[in-house]
Amino acid sequence: MSIFKDCDIRGIVPEEFQEEKAYLIGRAFASLLPIESRIVVGGDVRTHTPSLREALIRGIMDSGGQVEDIGTVPTPLFYFAIDHLKAQGGLMITASHNPPQYNGIKIAWENRPPHPQDLKILAQKVETKDFRSLPMQTRTMRSLENEYLQFLTHLLPLPKKSLQVVVDCGNGSCSSIAPKLLEQLGYQVIPLFCEPDGRFPNRPPNPSQPENLQRLSITVQETHSAAGIAFDGDGDRVVFAGNDGKILEGEYGMIFFIREHMTRFPKPQKFIYDLKCSSVVAQEIKKAGGIPIPERSGHAYIKNRLVREEALMAGELSGHYFFRELKRDDGLYAAGLFLFYLSNMDFPLSEYLKSFPSFATTPDIRIPRKGRETLLALLEKMPLGGQVSKEDGLRVTWEDGWALIRPSVTEPMYTLRFEGKTAENLPHLVHRLLHAFPDIEEEVLRKISPKKEKVLTPYEHSSPPPDLQDK
């Protein structure tokens, strides 16, 4: 499988991604820009990032690029550096929320995020080794943490009252800067896993899976804190926990900002959200006088849509929050805004959440694509009934709910999600989508509710189920 995805580059080290490929990508990227372009290079805390970053930098310089090396940083600081230094582009060595064995590259141009076509052009240039040869030795070391912190503290409002908050950095790239920022703003920080360690020894770097945040939940309750904040490996995602330790589902994080942030601006404001979200998100946007705009999942897709629509804000179920004033996502900025609005409340977050609408969705269900590469194409050909959308994988909407299956843009997995009018509907919706593939249906049902038996609701289909293993 190619390491070039729709939004960035990802692969297992060293089997799929190693120094040689990082070097070639550096050559290709610099060759796409004018000679002597300034290119920002940063990296996350993963153990293989330093060697990959050095190879990438050699490639950039061998093709005539001037390197602005900002060292080990969160991805939002990398984006800030491109603006601050007025660079022509940037490459960030990171695999974001992926497991420790992965690494990759996030790409940015001076005035815009990447498009899928950009990744295809870059991949073709790497494959053909169509590079400009103009060796340079221009590498400037930069430390921009203070400038970035000043930028954020200038934008973020100070809290109405000081709150005690548990900050779980998961040993990632926010480990030092997140507690520092929040303390500067006036919050009392209890740090959790705030020592950088690219092995991620305490929890996986993906905070959008609640099982990864059990220690955060316990610590919030034990310390009687007002909230919990958890970042992913490179700091562009953030997930929140209430004072009772409960992790806010992605939709609830968005609804919080819809009610507290969007309503402070003149109506109507546009809010972008990804297609995996529950229908309650669009309903809340409309209720607040806003304009809901769905978009396919993937940080580059949503970032591009935010800029194109001049939307006030965007949210992705995985914990990305995008803001018009930044023109991008930033987990630290989102955390600062969240805590500011929380500090203005006269009641705990757990009480406030009782006013939020209930909904019946599954979490993201991830299943391997290996051996099932034709699954999506086969489902698209089947008579599933309902309203079909192929904007992001396959989404089928029926009167009693919807089902979505899409290929992950970062790993060789399918992501599935279902929403019904009630939780009891969910197994029936799984069956309606996957009845022709009983083994996969059973696997999905086990992930929804491990103790439940397979639902035997009959749905007619016109032909025998295709055998994926023979494809």
SVG drawing of the C-alpha trace seen along z (x, -y; Angstrom):
<svg xmlns="http://www.w3.org/2000/svg" viewBox="-38 -40 64 57">
<polyline fill="none" stroke="black" stroke-width="0.4" points="0.0,0.0 1.3,-3.5 2.5,-5.7 1.0,-8.7 -2.5,-9.1 -5.2,-11.7 -4.1,-14.2 -0.5,-13.4 2.1,-10.6 2.0,-7.7 3.7,-4.3 5.3,-1.8 9.0,-2.3 11.1,-0.9 9.0,1.6 7.1,-1.1 8.8,-4.4 12.5,-5.0 15.3,-7.5 15.7,-6.9 12.1,-7.8 12.2,-10.8 15.3,-12.0 13.5,-11.5 10.4,-13.3 12.6,-16.3 14.1,-16.4 10.7,-16.2 9.0,-18.9 11.9,-21.4 11.8,-20.7 8.2,-21.7 9.0,-25.2 11.1,-28.0 14.9,-27.8 16.0,-28.9 12.5,-28.7 12.3,-28.8 11.0,-25.4 10.1,-24.9 10.9,-21.4 9.7,-20.1 9.2,-16.8 7.3,-15.0 8.7,-13.0 8.7,-9.5 11.9,-7.6 12.6,-7.5 11.7,-11.1 15.3,-12.6 16.9,-10.3 13.9,-10.8 14.1,-14.5 17.8,-14.6 17.3,-12.7 14.4,-14.9 16.5,-18.0 19.4,-16.6 16.9,-16.1 15.5,-19.6 19.0,-21.2 20.1,-18.9 17.3,-20.3 17.9,-24.0 15.7,-24.6 16.6,-26.7 15.7,-24.9 14.2,-26.5 14.7,-23.8 12.3,-24.3 13.2,-21.1 10.7,-19.0 7.4,-20.8 3.6,-20.2 2.1,-20.3 0.1,-23.6 3.4,-25.3 4.8,-24.0 1.9,-25.7 2.4,-28.9 6.1,-28.8 5.3,-28.9 3.2,-32.0 5.5,-33.6 8.6,-33.1 6.8,-33.8 8.1,-30.5 7.0,-29.0 6.1,-25.7 6.8,-23.1 7.3,-19.4 6.5,-18.0 7.8,-14.5 4.9,-13.0 2.4,-10.2 0.0,-12.2 -2.3,-9.8 -1.1,-6.6 0.6,-3.9 4.4,-4.2 5.5,-2.0 4.2,-4.6 5.7,-7.8 5.0,-10.1 5.0,-13.7 2.4,-16.5 2.7,-19.0 1.8,-22.6 2.2,-25.3 2.5,-29.0 -1.1,-29.9 -3.1,-26.7 -3.3,-23.1 -2.6,-20.2 -5.1,-18.7 -5.1,-15.0 -3.8,-15.9 -0.7,-17.5 0.1,-14.2 -0.3,-12.4 2.1,-14.8 4.6,-14.5 4.4,-10.6 4.9,-10.7 8.0,-12.9 9.4,-10.6 8.8,-7.5 10.4,-9.0 13.1,-10.8 12.3,-14.0 14.3,-16.3 16.2,-19.6 19.9,-19.3 21.1,-22.4 22.9,-21.5 22.7,-24.2 23.8,-24.2 21.4,-26.7 19.9,-25.4 18.8,-27.8 17.9,-26.5 14.9,-28.2 13.2,-28.0 9.8,-29.5 8.0,-28.3 8.0,-31.7 6.6,-33.4 3.9,-30.7 2.9,-31.1 2.7,-34.9 0.6,-34.4 -1.9,-32.1 -2.0,-34.2 -2.8,-37.3 -5.7,-35.5 -7.1,-33.6 -9.3,-35.4 -8.3,-35.0 -10.6,-32.9 -13.3,-34.5 -12.2,-32.3 -9.2,-29.9 -10.0,-26.3 -8.1,-23.2 -7.7,-21.0 -5.9,-17.7 -3.8,-17.9 -3.0,-14.5 -0.3,-15.0 0.1,-11.3 3.9,-11.8 3.5,-13.5 4.7,-16.8 2.5,-19.0 4.1,-17.6 5.9,-20.8 4.1,-23.5 0.5,-22.7 0.9,-22.9 3.0,-26.1 0.3,-27.8 -2.6,-26.9 -0.7,-28.0 0.2,-31.3 -3.5,-31.9 -4.3,-31.4 -5.4,-27.7 -4.2,-25.3 -2.7,-22.4 -2.3,-18.8 0.0,-17.3 -0.5,-13.7 2.0,-11.9 3.7,-15.2 7.2,-13.8 8.0,-13.5 8.5,-9.9 8.1,-8.7 7.4,-5.1 4.1,-6.4 4.5,-4.1 1.4,-5.2 -1.3,-5.3 -1.7,-5.2 -1.4,-8.6 -5.0,-8.6 -7.2,-10.3 -10.4,-9.9 -10.8,-6.3 -12.2,-6.6 -10.5,-3.4 -7.1,-5.3 -8.2,-7.9 -9.0,-5.8 -6.2,-7.3 -7.3,-10.8 -10.9,-10.0 -9.7,-8.6 -7.3,-11.5 -10.0,-14.1 -12.3,-12.5 -9.6,-11.8 -8.4,-15.5 -11.9,-17.0 -10.8,-18.9 -13.2,-21.0 -12.2,-19.2 -9.7,-17.0 -7.8,-17.8 -6.1,-15.1 -3.9,-15.7 -2.9,-13.4 0.7,-12.6 1.4,-15.8 -1.0,-18.2 -3.5,-19.0 -6.3,-17.0 -7.8,-17.5 -10.5,-15.6 -12.3,-16.8 -13.4,-15.2 -16.0,-16.5 -15.6,-17.0 -17.2,-13.6 -14.4,-12.0 -16.7,-11.2 -15.1,-11.6 -17.0,-13.9 -18.0,-12.3 -16.8,-14.1 -20.3,-15.5 -20.5,-16.9 -17.3,-18.7 -18.7,-20.3 -22.0,-21.1 -20.1,-22.8 -18.5,-25.2 -21.6,-25.6 -23.5,-26.8 -20.7,-28.8 -18.6,-30.1 -20.8,-30.4 -23.6,-32.1 -21.3,-35.1 -21.0,-36.1 -23.6,-37.7 -25.9,-35.2 -25.7,-33.3 -22.3,-31.6 -21.1,-28.6 -19.9,-25.5 -18.2,-22.6 -18.4,-19.1 -17.5,-15.7 -20.0,-13.2 -19.3,-10.7 -21.1,-13.0 -24.5,-12.3 -27.4,-14.2 -27.7,-16.2 -24.7,-18.3 -26.5,-19.8 -29.6,-20.2 -27.7,-22.2 -26.0,-24.4 -29.4,-25.3 -30.9,-25.8 -28.1,-28.3 -28.9,-30.2 -26.0,-28.8 -25.4,-27.1 -24.4,-23.4 -22.0,-22.2 -21.0,-18.5 -17.6,-17.5 -15.7,-14.3 -13.4,-13.2 -9.7,-14.2 -8.0,-17.3 -6.9,-18.6 -10.5,-18.3 -12.0,-20.1 -9.3,-22.7 -9.7,-23.5 -13.5,-23.7 -13.2,-26.0 -11.0,-28.5 -13.2,-28.2 -16.4,-28.8 -14.9,-31.4 -16.6,-29.5 -16.4,-30.5 -15.4,-27.1 -15.1,-23.4 -15.1,-20.2 -14.1,-16.7 -15.3,-13.8 -11.7,-12.7 -10.9,-15.9 -9.8,-18.3 -11.1,-21.9 -10.6,-24.5 -11.0,-28.3 -11.4,-31.1 -9.0,-33.3 -6.3,-30.6 -7.4,-29.2 -6.4,-25.8 -6.8,-23.4 -5.0,-23.8 -5.5,-21.6 -3.9,-24.1 -6.1,-26.9 -9.2,-24.8 -8.3,-23.8 -7.8,-27.4 -11.2,-28.5 -12.9,-25.5 -11.6,-26.3 -12.4,-30.0 -16.1,-29.2 -16.1,-26.7 -14.7,-29.3 -17.7,-31.6 -20.2,-29.0 -21.7,-28.9 -22.2,-25.1 -20.0,-22.1 -19.6,-20.7 -21.4,-17.5 -24.6,-19.6 -24.3,-21.5 -24.0,-18.4 -27.4,-17.2 -29.0,-19.8 -27.3,-18.3 -29.4,-16.1 -29.0,-12.4 -28.3,-10.3 -27.7,-6.7 -24.5,-6.2 -21.7,-3.7 -18.1,-4.8 -15.8,-4.6 -15.5,-0.9 -12.2,0.0 -11.6,3.3 -8.6,4.3 -8.7,3.8 -6.2,6.6 -8.0,9.4 -11.1,7.2 -9.8,4.6 -12.9,5.0 -15.5,4.7 -16.4,1.1 -16.7,1.6 -18.9,4.7 -21.2,2.8 -21.6,0.0 -23.1,2.4 -25.6,4.0 -29.2,3.0 -29.1,1.6 -32.2,-0.6 -32.3,-4.0 -30.5,-7.2 -26.9,-6.5 -24.0,-9.0 -20.5,-8.3 -19.0,-11.6 -16.9,-9.9 -16.8,-6.1 -20.4,-4.8 -23.2,-6.3 -26.7,-4.8 -29.6,-6.7 -32.8,-4.9 -35.9,-6.2 -34.6,-4.7 -30.9,-5.6 -27.8,-5.6 -24.6,-3.5 -21.2,-4.7 -18.2,-2.8 -15.1,-4.6 -11.4,-3.8 -9.2,-5.4 -6.9,-8.1 -4.1,-7.2 -4.1,-3.4 -5.0,-0.3 -8.4,-0.1 -12.0,-0.6 -13.9,-2.9 -17.6,-2.2 -20.2,-4.1 -24.0,-3.7 -26.7,-5.9 -30.2,-4.8 -33.2,-6.4 -32.5,-4.2 -29.6,-2.1 -31.7,1.0 -31.8,0.1 -28.0,0.3 -27.6,4.1 -30.3,4.0 -28.6,1.2 -25.3,3.2 -27.2,6.2 -28.8,4.1 -25.5,2.9 -23.4,6.1 -25.9,9.0 -24.1,10.3 -20.8,10.5 -21.8,12.4 -18.2,12.8 -17.6,9.0 -21.1,8.4 -20.3,10.5 -16.9,8.8 -18.6,5.4 -21.4,6.5 -18.7,7.8 -17.1,4.4 -20.4,2.6 -21.4,5.0 -19.1,7.9 -21.7,9.9 -24.5,9.7 -25.2,12.4 -25.6,11.8 -28.9,10.3 -30.9,12.6 -33.3,10.0 -34.0,11.1 -33.3,8.7 -33.7,10.0 -30.9,9.7 -31.0,10.6 -27.8,12.6 -25.5,14.8 -22.9,12.8 -19.6,12.3 -16.6,14.1 -14.1,11.4 -11.3,13.9 -11.4,15.0 -11.0,11.5"/>
</svg>
